[in-house]
Amino acid sequence: MTSILQTINSPDDVKAVAEKDLPILAEEVRAELIRVLSEENPKSVGGHLGPNLGVVELTIALHRVFSTPKDKFVFDVSHQGYVHKMFTGRRERFDTMRQYEGLNGFLLRTESEHDCYGAGHAGTALSAALGMAVARDLRGSDESVVCVAGDAAFTCGVSYEALNNIAEQTKKLIIILNDNEWSIDRNVGAIARYFNRITTSPTYSGLHDKAAKLVEKLLGKRVKDFAHRVETGMKGLIAPSVLFEDLGIRYYGPIDGHDVQLLVRTLEFLKSQDEPVILHVLTTKGKGYAPALEQPLKFHGLGRFEPKTGATKSAPTPTYSELLGQTLSKFADTNNKIVGITGAMPSGTGLISFAKAHPKRYFDVGIAEEHAALFAAGLACEGYAPFLAIYSTFMQRAYDMILHDIALQNLPVRLCMDRGGLSGDDGPTHHGLFDIGYLRHVPNLIHMQPKDEDEFVDMLWTMANYNAGPTAIRYPRGSGTGVQPKAQPKLLEIGKAEVVKHGSTQPVRVAIFGLGGMCQLAEQAAVTLEGKGISTAVINPRWIKPLDGATIEFFARSVDVICTMEDHVLHNGFGCAVMEHLAEQRIKTPVIRIGWPDQFIEHGAPDILRKKHGLTADDLVSKVLAELESKPSSGRSVA
């Protein structure tokens, strides 16, 4: 038999489903989510399962009541947009979710006319939706703008900047507060407690039943009469919503976010309102799938999994994130000044192990990167050693604080930038390809990147013992090369590179500087070049800032070609820094740079993307050979 979901190729098809069959459609959608993201789909690379299982009925209701692309749905983060993609002409491509040249794991304006706003970071939806509502008001059109934001978005300062402006700048905007008590990890802070007070208040104890009965009584009534009754019926129930009411936004709820009929009727009513409104819906992250309910953190976003049990294959070696938490925990055992800070990512950054070992010195500030940086600065002022662990792509939000508050005051804050480099299947919103560019010009800052796990621990040890100013370390997503760290880390000489391999014969014609994980590719390229009779040296730079100018100059004066390799965009990257240094020294040795081009890199498996964009050992070899063919050997030797 043809399932209901198989008949859904557009939002109009969702509207055509009989109301009694909507719960069946919801079950089919959940089954499809599990199938596509699990090992049941041979091409699966996993994805954000838990968040999408939680918004199935809400997405059905949205498409029943509103009509995209005329009406606008702005999803905060948009990792919960998979069901929306199913309903908007992308169901037949759903098997390609997060695969190279397949559907993106977030909403993209370039992917569908039904995606009115691309996202990937939290807290953006309210401001963007307000901008769309004001644009509608200016041109005099009548479409609805609906903002869907999780409760975690309300830990972002930018969300409150938007809330401060909504009532004064538009007369019609629908905000849906999707409350499931989780962002990636469980939400923290006063805002999370505020929402909890709303949902657990005795005033609200019978709200779900009252709301359902109210809607039932009013079915078939005129909208105007419905509005009046809802207004009078809920007046006694909105006391805890003072925060929103005082900002000029009418609050409704909370209501059951899995009662699709109730959601539809409520949204129909809110659609008719000529004032900004917020609907508080309660959903369950992972609903309908037992493993996701039992482990909501794991199933927020994960790789391929066994569908019956939810089991996943563990990484062969500890990830850099896990190693960060384990290492800082050990350091903090003997250094009571070390504190760990993250922004709603205790597991993603690995600080969860630090939190268990040193709970009083661990701080999760919610999705509030700017506050996190300033908070760390305050701790540093008082003699503490804060390690601030945030993804590279999210650290961008704290740039002003890094420059103006941390570096200007020369405070010893340690910036630990996880996912420094390509982030694969998550795509352009999550690739950490810009942090060298936005940090290397900041005065007083020391910036580094390790080639393997052992050097990573040495660098963390060096950071822990450096109190003369701010430091930053970038490291990749996932596991490294598998090198076991030493029992006792060593202090590294700041600004001193490591010569990994001298050329096998004289003269040495090529010197390759492979930054971080690219050092391994540099060694592969060197083996190939040596096999062609071209003596090649490999250098592990270690330090992005300060550069090891002496080592760079030494090789540049001795070889025919200098090469740099980095998991970062070429513009304003490590290779640029090397070229600038050589230009200042009036050394004209040609520099070949391997890195990402001046564009946003799509999603896909890292090996595929590196091959497409020329970040392989073979690409470097080809460029070196072309350069050497154009000039004879200098005959110089490297001592």
Secondary structure by P-SEA (a helix, b strand, c coil): ccccccccccaaaaaaccccaaaaaaaaaaaaaaaaaccccccccccccaaaaacaaaaaaaaaccccccbbbbbcccccaaaaaaaccccccccccccccccccccccccccccccccccccccaaaaaaaaaaaaaabbbbbbbbbbcccccccaaaaaaaacccccccbbbbbbccccccccccccaaaaaaaaaaacccccaaaaaaaaaaaaaccccaaaaaaaaaaacccccccaaaaaaacbbbcccccccaaaaaaaaaaaaaacccbbbbbbbbbcccccccccccccccccccccccccccccccccccaaaaaaaaaaaaacccccbbbbbccccccccaaaaaaacccccccccccaaaaaaaaaaaaaaccbbbbbbcccccccccccccccccccccbbbbbbcccccccccccccccccccccccccccccccccccaaaaaaaaaaaaacccbbbbbbbbcccccccccccbbbbccccccccccccccccccbbbbccccaaaaaaaaaaaaaaacbbbbbbccccccccaaaaaaaaaacccbbbbbccccccccaaaaaaaaaaaaccccbbbbbcccccccccccaaaaaaaacccaaaaaaaaaaaaaaccccccccc
